[in-house]
């Protein structure tokens, strides 16, 4: 998850995040790639990236909400 946050722009769409996760997974798992059933392997990577992207985007949205809330509280405290 840290890799995506450091390399990603401020806001990623689901499709962009999925492609980024897919490329990272395929790069890491190249030595496990079978020669004969490459199509199945790619399909399973796509499914895995779809599953990961949902949770990653949810957690990043929650972290952004918490960060904004903390910033608002700090500004409010500074003004008082």
mmCIF file of the N, C-alpha and C atoms, coordinates in Angstrom:
data_MODEL
# 
_entry.id   MODEL 
# 
loop_
_atom_site.group_PDB 
_atom_site.id 
_atom_site.type_symbol 
_atom_site.label_atom_id 
_atom_site.label_alt_id 
_atom_site.label_comp_id 
_atom_site.label_asym_id 
_atom_site.label_entity_id 
_atom_site.label_seq_id 
_atom_site.pdbx_PDB_ins_code 
_atom_site.Cartn_x 
_atom_site.Cartn_y 
_atom_site.Cartn_z 
_atom_site.occupancy 
_atom_site.B_iso_or_equiv 
_atom_site.pdbx_formal_charge 
_atom_site.auth_seq_id 
_atom_site.auth_comp_id 
_atom_site.auth_asym_id 
_atom_site.auth_atom_id 
_atom_site.pdbx_PDB_model_num 
ATOM 1   N N  . UNK A 1 1  ? 0.819   -1.176  0.000   1.00 0.00 ? 1  UNK A N  1 
ATOM 2   C CA . UNK A 1 1  ? 0.000   0.000   0.000   1.00 0.00 ? 1  UNK A CA 1 
ATOM 3   C C  . UNK A 1 1  ? 0.871   1.250   0.000   1.00 0.00 ? 1  UNK A C  1 
ATOM 4   N N  . UNK A 1 2  ? 1.983   1.236   0.663   1.00 0.00 ? 2  UNK A N  1 
ATOM 5   C CA . UNK A 1 2  ? 2.856   2.396   0.696   1.00 0.00 ? 2  UNK A CA 1 
ATOM 6   C C  . UNK A 1 2  ? 3.400   2.730   -0.682  1.00 0.00 ? 2  UNK A C  1 
ATOM 7   N N  . UNK A 1 3  ? 3.609   1.703   -1.499  1.00 0.00 ? 3  UNK A N  1 
ATOM 8   C CA . UNK A 1 3  ? 4.135   1.937   -2.840  1.00 0.00 ? 3  UNK A CA 1 
ATOM 9   C C  . UNK A 1 3  ? 3.139   2.752   -3.659  1.00 0.00 ? 3  UNK A C  1 
ATOM 10  N N  . UNK A 1 4  ? 1.887   2.409   -3.557  1.00 0.00 ? 4  UNK A N  1 
ATOM 11  C CA . UNK A 1 4  ? 0.863   3.103   -4.324  1.00 0.00 ? 4  UNK A CA 1 
ATOM 12  C C  . UNK A 1 4  ? 0.738   4.547   -3.864  1.00 0.00 ? 4  UNK A C  1 
ATOM 13  N N  . UNK A 1 5  ? 0.794   4.774   -2.580  1.00 0.00 ? 5  UNK A N  1 
ATOM 14  C CA . UNK A 1 5  ? 0.628   6.123   -2.072  1.00 0.00 ? 5  UNK A CA 1 
ATOM 15  C C  . UNK A 1 5  ? 1.792   7.014   -2.464  1.00 0.00 ? 5  UNK A C  1 
ATOM 16  N N  . UNK A 1 6  ? 3.004   6.490   -2.515  1.00 0.00 ? 6  UNK A N  1 
ATOM 17  C CA . UNK A 1 6  ? 4.144   7.334   -2.827  1.00 0.00 ? 6  UNK A CA 1 
ATOM 18  C C  . UNK A 1 6  ? 4.240   7.629   -4.314  1.00 0.00 ? 6  UNK A C  1 
ATOM 19  N N  . UNK A 1 7  ? 3.822   6.698   -5.156  1.00 0.00 ? 7  UNK A N  1 
ATOM 20  C CA . UNK A 1 7  ? 3.961   6.894   -6.588  1.00 0.00 ? 7  UNK A CA 1 
ATOM 21  C C  . UNK A 1 7  ? 2.700   7.453   -7.228  1.00 0.00 ? 7  UNK A C  1 
ATOM 22  N N  . UNK A 1 8  ? 1.611   7.413   -6.548  1.00 0.00 ? 8  UNK A N  1 
ATOM 23  C CA . UNK A 1 8  ? 0.335   7.800   -7.123  1.00 0.00 ? 8  UNK A CA 1 
ATOM 24  C C  . UNK A 1 8  ? 0.111   9.301   -6.985  1.00 0.00 ? 8  UNK A C  1 
ATOM 25  N N  . UNK A 1 9  ? -0.638  9.864   -7.925  1.00 0.00 ? 9  UNK A N  1 
ATOM 26  C CA . UNK A 1 9  ? -1.037  11.263  -7.765  1.00 0.00 ? 9  UNK A CA 1 
ATOM 27  C C  . UNK A 1 9  ? -1.991  11.404  -6.583  1.00 0.00 ? 9  UNK A C  1 
ATOM 28  N N  . UNK A 1 10 ? -2.403  12.616  -6.299  1.00 0.00 ? 10 UNK A N  1 
ATOM 29  C CA . UNK A 1 10 ? -3.233  12.874  -5.125  1.00 0.00 ? 10 UNK A CA 1 
ATOM 30  C C  . UNK A 1 10 ? -4.498  12.009  -5.114  1.00 0.00 ? 10 UNK A C  1 
ATOM 31  N N  . UNK A 1 11 ? -5.144  11.861  -6.249  1.00 0.00 ? 11 UNK A N  1 
ATOM 32  C CA . UNK A 1 11 ? -6.353  11.049  -6.286  1.00 0.00 ? 11 UNK A CA 1 
ATOM 33  C C  . UNK A 1 11 ? -6.304  10.129  -7.498  1.00 0.00 ? 11 UNK A C  1 
ATOM 34  N N  . UNK A 1 12 ? -6.431  8.841   -7.246  1.00 0.00 ? 12 UNK A N  1 
ATOM 35  C CA . UNK A 1 12 ? -6.443  7.843   -8.310  1.00 0.00 ? 12 UNK A CA 1 
ATOM 36  C C  . UNK A 1 12 ? -7.864  7.388   -8.579  1.00 0.00 ? 12 UNK A C  1 
ATOM 37  N N  . UNK A 1 13 ? -8.142  7.141   -9.825  1.00 0.00 ? 13 UNK A N  1 
ATOM 38  C CA . UNK A 1 13 ? -9.417  6.518   -10.132 1.00 0.00 ? 13 UNK A CA 1 
ATOM 39  C C  . UNK A 1 13 ? -9.262  5.020   -9.887  1.00 0.00 ? 13 UNK A C  1 
ATOM 40  N N  . UNK A 1 14 ? -10.364 4.335   -9.832  1.00 0.00 ? 14 UNK A N  1 
ATOM 41  C CA . UNK A 1 14 ? -10.329 2.895   -9.600  1.00 0.00 ? 14 UNK A CA 1 
ATOM 42  C C  . UNK A 1 14 ? -9.554  2.185   -10.704 1.00 0.00 ? 14 UNK A C  1 
ATOM 43  N N  . UNK A 1 15 ? -9.782  2.625   -11.927 1.00 0.00 ? 15 UNK A N  1 
ATOM 44  C CA . UNK A 1 15 ? -9.146  1.992   -13.075 1.00 0.00 ? 15 UNK A CA 1 
ATOM 45  C C  . UNK A 1 15 ? -7.630  2.203   -13.055 1.00 0.00 ? 15 UNK A C  1 
ATOM 46  N N  . UNK A 1 16 ? -7.196  3.412   -12.727 1.00 0.00 ? 16 UNK A N  1 
ATOM 47  C CA . UNK A 1 16 ? -5.765  3.699   -12.668 1.00 0.00 ? 16 UNK A CA 1 
ATOM 48  C C  . UNK A 1 16 ? -5.100  2.901   -11.562 1.00 0.00 ? 16 UNK A C  1 
ATOM 49  N N  . UNK A 1 17 ? -5.747  2.829   -10.419 1.00 0.00 ? 17 UNK A N  1 
ATOM 50  C CA . UNK A 1 17 ? -5.195  2.080   -9.293  1.00 0.00 ? 17 UNK A CA 1 
ATOM 51  C C  . UNK A 1 17 ? -5.127  0.593   -9.627  1.00 0.00 ? 17 UNK A C  1 
ATOM 52  N N  . UNK A 1 18 ? -6.157  0.078   -10.286 1.00 0.00 ? 18 UNK A N  1 
ATOM 53  C CA . UNK A 1 18 ? -6.169  -1.335  -10.661 1.00 0.00 ? 18 UNK A CA 1 
ATOM 54  C C  . UNK A 1 18 ? -5.034  -1.651  -11.627 1.00 0.00 ? 18 UNK A C  1 
ATOM 55  N N  . UNK A 1 19 ? -4.807  -0.769  -12.592 1.00 0.00 ? 19 UNK A N  1 
ATOM 56  C CA . UNK A 1 19 ? -3.719  -0.987  -13.545 1.00 0.00 ? 19 UNK A CA 1 
ATOM 57  C C  . UNK A 1 19 ? -2.362  -0.929  -12.853 1.00 0.00 ? 19 UNK A C  1 
ATOM 58  N N  . UNK A 1 20 ? -2.221  -0.024  -11.906 1.00 0.00 ? 20 UNK A N  1 
ATOM 59  C CA . UNK A 1 20 ? -0.974  0.093   -11.169 1.00 0.00 ? 20 UNK A CA 1 
ATOM 60  C C  . UNK A 1 20 ? -0.715  -1.163  -10.341 1.00 0.00 ? 20 UNK A C  1 
ATOM 61  N N  . UNK A 1 21 ? -1.741  -1.659  -9.665  1.00 0.00 ? 21 UNK A N  1 
ATOM 62  C CA . UNK A 1 21 ? -1.603  -2.880  -8.872  1.00 0.00 ? 21 UNK A CA 1 
ATOM 63  C C  . UNK A 1 21 ? -1.309  -4.065  -9.766  1.00 0.00 ? 21 UNK A C  1 
ATOM 64  N N  . UNK A 1 22 ? -1.988  -4.152  -10.896 1.00 0.00 ? 22 UNK A N  1 
ATOM 65  C CA . UNK A 1 22 ? -1.767  -5.252  -11.840 1.00 0.00 ? 22 UNK A CA 1 
ATOM 66  C C  . UNK A 1 22 ? -0.324  -5.257  -12.329 1.00 0.00 ? 22 UNK A C  1 
ATOM 67  N N  . UNK A 1 23 ? 0.199   -4.099  -12.663 1.00 0.00 ? 23 UNK A N  1 
ATOM 68  C CA . UNK A 1 23 ? 1.570   -4.051  -13.174 1.00 0.00 ? 23 UNK A CA 1 
ATOM 69  C C  . UNK A 1 23 ? 2.566   -4.433  -12.095 1.00 0.00 ? 23 UNK A C  1 
ATOM 70  N N  . UNK A 1 24 ? 2.321   -4.008  -10.849 1.00 0.00 ? 24 UNK A N  1 
ATOM 71  C CA . UNK A 1 24 ? 3.213   -4.369  -9.748  1.00 0.00 ? 24 UNK A CA 1 
ATOM 72  C C  . UNK A 1 24 ? 3.173   -5.871  -9.483  1.00 0.00 ? 24 UNK A C  1 
ATOM 73  N N  . UNK A 1 25 ? 1.967   -6.441  -9.453  1.00 0.00 ? 25 UNK A N  1 
ATOM 74  C CA . UNK A 1 25 ? 1.841   -7.879  -9.215  1.00 0.00 ? 25 UNK A CA 1 
ATOM 75  C C  . UNK A 1 25 ? 2.477   -8.699  -10.331 1.00 0.00 ? 25 UNK A C  1 
ATOM 76  N N  . UNK A 1 26 ? 2.262   -8.298  -11.559 1.00 0.00 ? 26 UNK A N  1 
ATOM 77  C CA . UNK A 1 26 ? 2.829   -9.061  -12.671 1.00 0.00 ? 26 UNK A CA 1 
ATOM 78  C C  . UNK A 1 26 ? 4.349   -8.971  -12.688 1.00 0.00 ? 26 UNK A C  1 
ATOM 79  N N  . UNK A 1 27 ? 4.904   -7.832  -12.259 1.00 0.00 ? 27 UNK A N  1 
ATOM 80  C CA . UNK A 1 27 ? 6.355   -7.700  -12.204 1.00 0.00 ? 27 UNK A CA 1 
ATOM 81  C C  . UNK A 1 27 ? 6.945   -8.581  -11.110 1.00 0.00 ? 27 UNK A C  1 
ATOM 82  N N  . UNK A 1 28 ? 6.259   -8.650  -9.993  1.00 0.00 ? 28 UNK A N  1 
ATOM 83  C CA . UNK A 1 28 ? 6.769   -9.432  -8.865  1.00 0.00 ? 28 UNK A CA 1 
ATOM 84  C C  . UNK A 1 28 ? 6.626   -10.933 -9.114  1.00 0.00 ? 28 UNK A C  1 
ATOM 85  N N  . UNK A 1 29 ? 5.548   -11.327 -9.749  1.00 0.00 ? 29 UNK A N  1 
ATOM 86  C CA . UNK A 1 29 ? 5.249   -12.753 -9.913  1.00 0.00 ? 29 UNK A CA 1 
ATOM 87  C C  . UNK A 1 29 ? 5.685   -13.332 -11.254 1.00 0.00 ? 29 UNK A C  1 
ATOM 88  N N  . UNK A 1 30 ? 6.619   -12.716 -11.934 1.00 0.00 ? 30 UNK A N  1 
ATOM 89  C CA . UNK A 1 30 ? 7.024   -13.202 -13.251 1.00 0.00 ? 30 UNK A CA 1 
ATOM 90  C C  . UNK A 1 30 ? 7.648   -14.589 -13.203 1.00 0.00 ? 30 UNK A C  1 
ATOM 91  N N  . UNK A 1 31 ? 8.379   -14.903 -12.138 1.00 0.00 ? 31 UNK A N  1 
ATOM 92  C CA . UNK A 1 31 ? 9.004   -16.229 -12.105 1.00 0.00 ? 31 UNK A CA 1 
ATOM 93  C C  . UNK A 1 31 ? 7.991   -17.334 -11.820 1.00 0.00 ? 31 UNK A C  1 
ATOM 94  N N  . UNK A 1 32 ? 6.800   -16.997 -11.349 1.00 0.00 ? 32 UNK A N  1 
ATOM 95  C CA . UNK A 1 32 ? 5.755   -17.982 -11.119 1.00 0.00 ? 32 UNK A CA 1 
ATOM 96  C C  . UNK A 1 32 ? 4.828   -18.125 -12.315 1.00 0.00 ? 32 UNK A C  1 
ATOM 97  N N  . UNK A 1 33 ? 5.077   -17.354 -13.342 1.00 0.00 ? 33 UNK A N  1 
ATOM 98  C CA . UNK A 1 33 ? 4.225   -17.354 -14.520 1.00 0.00 ? 33 UNK A CA 1 
ATOM 99  C C  . UNK A 1 33 ? 4.431   -18.640 -15.324 1.00 0.00 ? 33 UNK A C  1 
ATOM 100 N N  . UNK A 1 34 ? 3.386   -19.427 -15.501 1.00 0.00 ? 34 UNK A N  1 
ATOM 101 C CA . UNK A 1 34 ? 3.523   -20.640 -16.319 1.00 0.00 ? 34 UNK A CA 1 
ATOM 102 C C  . UNK A 1 34 ? 3.599   -20.288 -17.800 1.00 0.00 ? 34 UNK A C  1 
ATOM 103 N N  . UNK A 1 35 ? 4.301   -21.107 -18.534 1.00 0.00 ? 35 UNK A N  1 
ATOM 104 C CA . UNK A 1 35 ? 4.476   -20.832 -19.957 1.00 0.00 ? 35 UNK A CA 1 
ATOM 105 C C  . UNK A 1 35 ? 3.229   -21.177 -20.774 1.00 0.00 ? 35 UNK A C  1 
ATOM 106 N N  . UNK A 1 36 ? 2.553   -22.247 -20.408 1.00 0.00 ? 36 UNK A N  1 
ATOM 107 C CA . UNK A 1 36 ? 1.431   -22.706 -21.220 1.00 0.00 ? 36 UNK A CA 1 
ATOM 108 C C  . UNK A 1 36 ? 0.128   -21.956 -20.918 1.00 0.00 ? 36 UNK A C  1 
ATOM 109 N N  . UNK A 1 37 ? -0.133  -21.690 -19.656 1.00 0.00 ? 37 UNK A N  1 
ATOM 110 C CA . UNK A 1 37 ? -1.423  -21.088 -19.307 1.00 0.00 ? 37 UNK A CA 1 
ATOM 111 C C  . UNK A 1 37 ? -1.251  -19.617 -18.902 1.00 0.00 ? 37 UNK A C  1 
ATOM 112 N N  . UNK A 1 38 ? -0.611  -18.859 -19.762 1.00 0.00 ? 38 UNK A N  1 
ATOM 113 C CA . UNK A 1 38 ? -0.371  -17.442 -19.495 1.00 0.00 ? 38 UNK A CA 1 
ATOM 114 C C  . UNK A 1 38 ? -1.682  -16.655 -19.454 1.00 0.00 ? 38 UNK A C  1 
ATOM 115 N N  . UNK A 1 39 ? -2.647  -17.047 -20.249 1.00 0.00 ? 39 UNK A N  1 
ATOM 116 C CA . UNK A 1 39 ? -3.931  -16.351 -20.295 1.00 0.00 ? 39 UNK A CA 1 
ATOM 117 C C  . UNK A 1 39 ? -4.661  -16.483 -18.953 1.00 0.00 ? 39 UNK A C  1 
ATOM 118 N N  . UNK A 1 40 ? -4.653  -17.678 -18.367 1.00 0.00 ? 40 UNK A N  1 
ATOM 119 C CA . UNK A 1 40 ? -5.289  -17.889 -17.068 1.00 0.00 ? 40 UNK A CA 1 
ATOM 120 C C  . UNK A 1 40 ? -4.568  -17.090 -15.984 1.00 0.00 ? 40 UNK A C  1 
ATOM 121 N N  . UNK A 1 41 ? -3.256  -17.085 -16.053 1.00 0.00 ? 41 UNK A N  1 
ATOM 122 C CA . UNK A 1 41 ? -2.452  -16.352 -15.078 1.00 0.00 ? 41 UNK A CA 1 
ATOM 123 C C  . UNK A 1 41 ? -2.784  -14.862 -15.111 1.00 0.00 ? 41 UNK A C  1 
ATOM 124 N N  . UNK A 1 42 ? -2.863  -14.301 -16.304 1.00 0.00 ? 42 UNK A N  1 
ATOM 125 C CA . UNK A 1 42 ? -3.211  -12.884 -16.439 1.00 0.00 ? 42 UNK A CA 1 
ATOM 126 C C  . UNK A 1 42 ? -4.621  -12.598 -15.933 1.00 0.00 ? 42 UNK A C  1 
ATOM 127 N N  . UNK A 1 43 ? -5.542  -13.508 -16.190 1.00 0.00 ? 43 UNK A N  1 
ATOM 128 C CA . UNK A 1 43 ? -6.906  -13.343 -15.705 1.00 0.00 ? 43 UNK A CA 1 
ATOM 129 C C  . UNK A 1 43 ? -6.974  -13.351 -14.187 1.00 0.00 ? 43 UNK A C  1 
ATOM 130 N N  . UNK A 1 44 ? -6.206  -14.229 -13.575 1.00 0.00 ? 44 UNK A N  1 
ATOM 131 C CA . UNK A 1 44 ? -6.194  -14.288 -12.115 1.00 0.00 ? 44 UNK A CA 1 
ATOM 132 C C  . UNK A 1 44 ? -5.524  -13.054 -11.515 1.00 0.00 ? 44 UNK A C  1 
ATOM 133 N N  . UNK A 1 45 ? -4.518  -12.526 -12.192 1.00 0.00 ? 45 UNK A N  1 
ATOM 134 C CA . UNK A 1 45 ? -3.898  -11.285 -11.724 1.00 0.00 ? 45 UNK A CA 1 
ATOM 135 C C  . UNK A 1 45 ? -4.886  -10.123 -11.795 1.00 0.00 ? 45 UNK A C  1 
ATOM 136 N N  . UNK A 1 46 ? -5.682  -10.082 -12.856 1.00 0.00 ? 46 UNK A N  1 
ATOM 137 C CA . UNK A 1 46 ? -6.685  -9.027  -12.988 1.00 0.00 ? 46 UNK A CA 1 
ATOM 138 C C  . UNK A 1 46 ? -7.718  -9.122  -11.873 1.00 0.00 ? 46 UNK A C  1 
ATOM 139 N N  . UNK A 1 47 ? -8.160  -10.342 -11.558 1.00 0.00 ? 47 UNK A N  1 
ATOM 140 C CA . UNK A 1 47 ? -9.132  -10.523 -10.485 1.00 0.00 ? 47 UNK A CA 1 
ATOM 141 C C  . UNK A 1 47 ? -8.542  -10.096 -9.148  1.00 0.00 ? 47 UNK A C  1 
ATOM 142 N N  . UNK A 1 48 ? -7.294  -10.467 -8.907  1.00 0.00 ? 48 UNK A N  1 
ATOM 143 C CA . UNK A 1 48 ? -6.639  -10.097 -7.648  1.00 0.00 ? 48 UNK A CA 1 
ATOM 144 C C  . UNK A 1 48 ? -6.493  -8.586  -7.536  1.00 0.00 ? 48 UNK A C  1 
ATOM 145 N N  . UNK A 1 49 ? -6.132  -7.939  -8.633  1.00 0.00 ? 49 UNK A N  1 
ATOM 146 C CA . UNK A 1 49 ? -5.971  -6.482  -8.583  1.00 0.00 ? 49 UNK A CA 1 
ATOM 147 C C  . UNK A 1 49 ? -7.308  -5.788  -8.348  1.00 0.00 ? 49 UNK A C  1 
ATOM 148 N N  . UNK A 1 50 ? -8.395  -6.344  -8.875  1.00 0.00 ? 50 UNK A N  1 
ATOM 149 C CA . UNK A 1 50 ? -9.721  -5.776  -8.624  1.00 0.00 ? 50 UNK A CA 1 
ATOM 150 C C  . UNK A 1 50 ? -10.094 -5.894  -7.150  1.00 0.00 ? 50 UNK A C  1 
ATOM 151 N N  . UNK A 1 51 ? -9.755  -7.021  -6.542  1.00 0.00 ? 51 UNK A N  1 
ATOM 152 C CA . UNK A 1 51 ? -10.062 -7.210  -5.129  1.00 0.00 ? 51 UNK A CA 1 
ATOM 153 C C  . UNK A 1 51 ? -9.235  -6.277  -4.254  1.00 0.00 ? 51 UNK A C  1 
ATOM 154 N N  . UNK A 1 52 ? -7.962  -6.120  -4.583  1.00 0.00 ? 52 UNK A N  1 
ATOM 155 C CA . UNK A 1 52 ? -7.086  -5.273  -3.781  1.00 0.00 ? 52 UNK A CA 1 
ATOM 156 C C  . UNK A 1 52 ? -7.458  -3.804  -3.893  1.00 0.00 ? 52 UNK A C  1 
ATOM 157 N N  . UNK A 1 53 ? -7.846  -3.359  -5.065  1.00 0.00 ? 53 UNK A N  1 
ATOM 158 C CA . UNK A 1 53 ? -8.079  -1.931  -5.289  1.00 0.00 ? 53 UNK A CA 1 
ATOM 159 C C  . UNK A 1 53 ? -9.249  -1.415  -4.451  1.00 0.00 ? 53 UNK A C  1 
ATOM 160 N N  . UNK A 1 54 ? -10.252 -2.232  -4.238  1.00 0.00 ? 54 UNK A N  1 
ATOM 161 C CA . UNK A 1 54 ? -11.404 -1.801  -3.451  1.00 0.00 ? 54 UNK A CA 1 
ATOM 162 C C  . UNK A 1 54 ? -10.977 -1.476  -2.025  1.00 0.00 ? 54 UNK A C  1 
ATOM 163 N N  . UNK A 1 55 ? -10.226 -2.395  -1.419  1.00 0.00 ? 55 UNK A N  1 
ATOM 164 C CA . UNK A 1 55 ? -9.792  -2.183  -0.040  1.00 0.00 ? 55 UNK A CA 1 
ATOM 165 C C  . UNK A 1 55 ? -8.785  -1.047  0.075   1.00 0.00 ? 55 UNK A C  1 
ATOM 166 N N  . UNK A 1 56 ? -7.900  -0.939  -0.882  1.00 0.00 ? 56 UNK A N  1 
ATOM 167 C CA . UNK A 1 56 ? -6.887  0.114   -0.836  1.00 0.00 ? 56 UNK A CA 1 
ATOM 168 C C  . UNK A 1 56 ? -7.536  1.488   -0.949  1.00 0.00 ? 56 UNK A C  1 
ATOM 169 N N  . UNK A 1 57 ? -8.474  1.642   -1.868  1.00 0.00 ? 57 UNK A N  1 
ATOM 170 C CA . UNK A 1 57 ? -9.136  2.937   -2.018  1.00 0.00 ? 57 UNK A CA 1 
ATOM 171 C C  . UNK A 1 57 ? -9.985  3.294   -0.803  1.00 0.00 ? 57 UNK A C  1 
ATOM 172 N N  . UNK A 1 58 ? -10.630 2.285   -0.202  1.00 0.00 ? 58 UNK A N  1 
ATOM 173 C CA . UNK A 1 58 ? -11.408 2.547   1.002   1.00 0.00 ? 58 UNK A CA 1 
ATOM 174 C C  . UNK A 1 58 ? -10.507 3.015   2.137   1.00 0.00 ? 58 UNK A C  1 
ATOM 175 N N  . UNK A 1 59 ? -9.395  2.325   2.339   1.00 0.00 ? 59 UNK A N  1 
ATOM 176 C CA . UNK A 1 59 ? -8.513  2.690   3.445   1.00 0.00 ? 59 UNK A CA 1 
ATOM 177 C C  . UNK A 1 59 ? -7.852  4.042   3.203   1.00 0.00 ? 59 UNK A C  1 
ATOM 178 N N  . UNK A 1 60 ? -7.513  4.350   1.972   1.00 0.00 ? 60 UNK A N  1 
ATOM 179 C CA . UNK A 1 60 ? -6.910  5.657   1.704   1.00 0.00 ? 60 UNK A CA 1 
ATOM 180 C C  . UNK A 1 60 ? -7.934  6.780   1.888   1.00 0.00 ? 60 UNK A C  1 
ATOM 181 N N  . UNK A 1 61 ? -9.182  6.510   1.560   1.00 0.00 ? 61 UNK A N  1 
ATOM 182 C CA . UNK A 1 61 ? -10.230 7.517   1.768   1.00 0.00 ? 61 UNK A CA 1 
ATOM 183 C C  . UNK A 1 61 ? -10.442 7.758   3.260   1.00 0.00 ? 61 UNK A C  1 
ATOM 184 N N  . UNK A 1 62 ? -10.413 6.693   4.044   1.00 0.00 ? 62 UNK A N  1 
ATOM 185 C CA . UNK A 1 62 ? -10.557 6.836   5.492   1.00 0.00 ? 62 UNK A CA 1 
ATOM 186 C C  . UNK A 1 62 ? -9.383  7.597   6.088   1.00 0.00 ? 62 UNK A C  1 
ATOM 187 N N  . UNK A 1 63 ? -8.186  7.329   5.608   1.00 0.00 ? 63 UNK A N  1 
ATOM 188 C CA . UNK A 1 63 ? -7.012  8.043   6.112   1.00 0.00 ? 63 UNK A CA 1 
ATOM 189 C C  . UNK A 1 63 ? -7.084  9.520   5.750   1.00 0.00 ? 63 UNK A C  1 
ATOM 190 N N  . UNK A 1 64 ? -7.570  9.825   4.551   1.00 0.00 ? 64 UNK A N  1 
ATOM 191 C CA . UNK A 1 64 ? -7.705  11.226  4.142   1.00 0.00 ? 64 UNK A CA 1 
ATOM 192 C C  . UNK A 1 64 ? -8.731  11.947  5.013   1.00 0.00 ? 64 UNK A C  1 
ATOM 193 N N  . UNK A 1 65 ? -9.840  11.268  5.346   1.00 0.00 ? 65 UNK A N  1 
ATOM 194 C CA . UNK A 1 65 ? -10.849 11.876  6.211   1.00 0.00 ? 65 UNK A CA 1 
ATOM 195 C C  . UNK A 1 65 ? -10.263 12.184  7.583   1.00 0.00 ? 65 UNK A C  1 
ATOM 196 N N  . UNK A 1 66 ? -9.527  11.226  8.133   1.00 0.00 ? 66 UNK A N  1 
ATOM 197 C CA . UNK A 1 66 ? -8.924  11.430  9.448   1.00 0.00 ? 66 UNK A CA 1 
ATOM 198 C C  . UNK A 1 66 ? -7.913  12.567  9.410   1.00 0.00 ? 66 UNK A C  1 
ATOM 199 N N  . UNK A 1 67 ? -7.144  12.619  8.342   1.00 0.00 ? 67 UNK A N  1 
ATOM 200 C CA . UNK A 1 67 ? -6.131  13.668  8.201   1.00 0.00 ? 67 UNK A CA 1 
ATOM 201 C C  . UNK A 1 67 ? -6.793  15.039  8.119   1.00 0.00 ? 67 UNK A C  1 
ATOM 202 N N  . UNK A 1 68 ? -7.848  15.150  7.327   1.00 0.00 ? 68 UNK A N  1 
ATOM 203 C CA . UNK A 1 68 ? -8.564  16.419  7.201   1.00 0.00 ? 68 UNK A CA 1 
ATOM 204 C C  . UNK A 1 68 ? -9.204  16.820  8.527   1.00 0.00 ? 68 UNK A C  1 
ATOM 205 N N  . UNK A 1 69 ? -9.754  15.850  9.236   1.00 0.00 ? 69 UNK A N  1 
ATOM 206 C CA . UNK A 1 69 ? -10.383 16.134  10.517  1.00 0.00 ? 69 UNK A CA 1 
ATOM 207 C C  . UNK A 1 69 ? -9.336  16.644  11.515  1.00 0.00 ? 69 UNK A C  1 
ATOM 208 N N  . UNK A 1 70 ? -8.173  16.014  11.542  1.00 0.00 ? 70 UNK A N  1 
ATOM 209 C CA . UNK A 1 70 ? -7.103  16.452  12.436  1.00 0.00 ? 70 UNK A CA 1 
ATOM 210 C C  . UNK A 1 70 ? -6.615  17.854  12.076  1.00 0.00 ? 70 UNK A C  1 
ATOM 211 N N  . UNK A 1 71 ? -6.503  18.136  10.789  1.00 0.00 ? 71 UNK A N  1 
ATOM 212 C CA . UNK A 1 71 ? -6.083  19.467  10.361  1.00 0.00 ? 71 UNK A CA 1 
ATOM 213 C C  . UNK A 1 71 ? -7.102  20.519  10.766  1.00 0.00 ? 71 UNK A C  1 
ATOM 214 N N  . UNK A 1 72 ? -8.389  20.186  10.629  1.00 0.00 ? 72 UNK A N  1 
ATOM 215 C CA . UNK A 1 72 ? -9.441  21.119  11.033  1.00 0.00 ? 72 UNK A CA 1 
ATOM 216 C C  . UNK A 1 72 ? -9.387  21.392  12.533  1.00 0.00 ? 72 UNK A C  1 
ATOM 217 N N  . UNK A 1 73 ? -9.165  20.340  13.305  1.00 0.00 ? 73 UNK A N  1 
ATOM 218 C CA . UNK A 1 73 ? -9.067  20.517  14.746  1.00 0.00 ? 73 UNK A CA 1 
ATOM 219 C C  . UNK A 1 73 ? -7.862  21.369  15.132  1.00 0.00 ? 73 UNK A C  1 
ATOM 220 N N  . UNK A 1 74 ? -6.746  21.164  14.439  1.00 0.00 ? 74 UNK A N  1 
ATOM 221 C CA . UNK A 1 74 ? -5.560  21.968  14.720  1.00 0.00 ? 74 UNK A CA 1 
ATOM 222 C C  . UNK A 1 74 ? -5.782  23.444  14.370  1.00 0.00 ? 74 UNK A C  1 
ATOM 223 N N  . UNK A 1 75 ? -6.445  23.695  13.258  1.00 0.00 ? 75 UNK A N  1 
ATOM 224 C CA . UNK A 1 75 ? -6.741  25.076  12.867  1.00 0.00 ? 75 UNK A CA 1 
ATOM 225 C C  . UNK A 1 75 ? -7.703  25.726  13.853  1.00 0.00 ? 75 UNK A C  1 
ATOM 226 N N  . UNK A 1 76 ? -8.679  24.966  14.288  1.00 0.00 ? 76 UNK A N  1 
ATOM 227 C CA . UNK A 1 76 ? -9.643  25.480  15.253  1.00 0.00 ? 76 UNK A CA 1 
ATOM 228 C C  . UNK A 1 76 ? -8.951  25.811  16.571  1.00 0.00 ? 76 UNK A C  1 
ATOM 229 N N  . UNK A 1 77 ? -8.058  24.936  17.015  1.00 0.00 ? 77 UNK A N  1 
ATOM 230 C CA . UNK A 1 77 ? -7.329  25.174  18.263  1.00 0.00 ? 77 UNK A CA 1 
ATOM 231 C C  . UNK A 1 77 ? -6.383  26.363  18.132  1.00 0.00 ? 77 UNK A C  1 
ATOM 232 N N  . UNK A 1 78 ? -5.798  26.546  16.977  1.00 0.00 ? 78 UNK A N  1 
ATOM 233 C CA . UNK A 1 78 ? -4.868  27.647  16.754  1.00 0.00 ? 78 UNK A CA 1 
ATOM 234 C C  . UNK A 1 78 ? -5.609  28.979  16.734  1.00 0.00 ? 78 UNK A C  1 
ATOM 235 N N  . UNK A 1 79 ? -6.829  28.992  16.250  1.00 0.00 ? 79 UNK A N  1 
ATOM 236 C CA . UNK A 1 79 ? -7.621  30.221  16.182  1.00 0.00 ? 79 UNK A CA 1 
ATOM 237 C C  . UNK A 1 79 ? -8.154  30.659  17.550  1.00 0.00 ? 79 UNK A C  1 
ATOM 238 N N  . UNK A 1 80 ? -8.282  29.712  18.456  1.00 0.00 ? 80 UNK A N  1 
ATOM 239 C CA . UNK A 1 80 ? -8.833  30.037  19.776  1.00 0.00 ? 80 UNK A CA 1 
ATOM 240 C C  . UNK A 1 80 ? -7.790  30.581  20.676  1.00 0.00 ? 80 UNK A C  1 
# 
